[in-house]
Amino acid sequence: MNLLLNSLIIFIALLHAVFLVLEMFLWTRPMGRKVFRMKQEYADSTRSLAANQGLYNGFLAAGLMWAAISGQYSVQLFFLCCVFVAGVFGALTVSRSIFWVQAMPATLALILLSLPT
């Protein structure tokens, strides 16, 4: 069970590393605009906001990697809850698809984390 949980946590960390790259480095480029369905003008005007958001996703990725490597329940719980809350907030304020991409994998990991070992 621990292998499955750690694999899921690492997968979620990698997702957040991809979000970091998209938001910090590709936001105004064709790939970033395509992923987020933006026009160039909007991407240009929100570039610094996206970079800030990307940085936070990088912190989540680092914390999730720490959680997977350390195996500490409290670290895993904290960072998975952070991702879940961010995903729910994004779903409520930006797009429902954020729930499925961000909050749902965290929910699955939280369920695994809550199972007896």
GICOR-V45218 format. One record per residue. RES is the residue in three letters. PHI is phi in whole degrees, -180 to 180 (999 if undefined). Layout:
{{RES	PHI} {RES	PHI}}
This chain:
{{MET	999} {ASN	-62} {LEU	-63} {LEU	-64} {LEU	-62} {ASN	-64} {SER	-63} {LEU	-67} {ILE	-63} {ILE	-65} {PHE	-59} {ILE	-64} {ALA	-61} {LEU	-65} {LEU	-57} {HIS	-70} {ALA	-67} {VAL	-65} {PHE	-59} {LEU	-56} {VAL	-62} {LEU	-61} {GLU	-82} {MET	-89} {PHE	-119} {LEU	-114} {TRP	-53} {THR	-95} {ARG	-89} {PRO	-53} {MET	-64} {GLY	-63} {ARG	-65} {LYS	-68} {VAL	-60} {PHE	-98} {ARG	52} {MET	-123} {LYS	-85} {GLN	-56} {GLU	-61} {TYR	-66} {ALA	-60} {ASP	-62} {SER	-76} {THR	-113} {ARG	-55} {SER	-69} {LEU	-65} {ALA	-65} {ALA	-62} {ASN	-63} {GLN	-63} {GLY	-62} {LEU	-61} {TYR	-63} {ASN	-64} {GLY	-65} {PHE	-63} {LEU	-64} {ALA	-61} {ALA	-64} {GLY	-65} {LEU	-67} {MET	-64} {TRP	-59} {ALA	-61} {ALA	-68} {ILE	-71} {SER	-74} {GLY	70} {GLN	-76} {TYR	-54} {SER	-65} {VAL	-70} {GLN	-62} {LEU	-61} {PHE	-60} {PHE	-71} {LEU	-66} {CYS	-66} {CYS	-60} {VAL	-65} {PHE	-59} {VAL	-62} {ALA	-61} {GLY	-66} {VAL	-67} {PHE	-62} {GLY	-62} {ALA	-65} {LEU	-76} {THR	-108} {VAL	-123} {SER	-157} {ARG	-61} {SER	-63} {ILE	-62} {PHE	-59} {TRP	-71} {VAL	-82} {GLN	-111} {ALA	-76} {MET	-65} {PRO	-60} {ALA	-66} {THR	-61} {LEU	-61} {ALA	-65} {LEU	-64} {ILE	-64} {LEU	-61} {LEU	-64} {SER	-82} {LEU	-72} {PRO	-65} {THR	-94}}
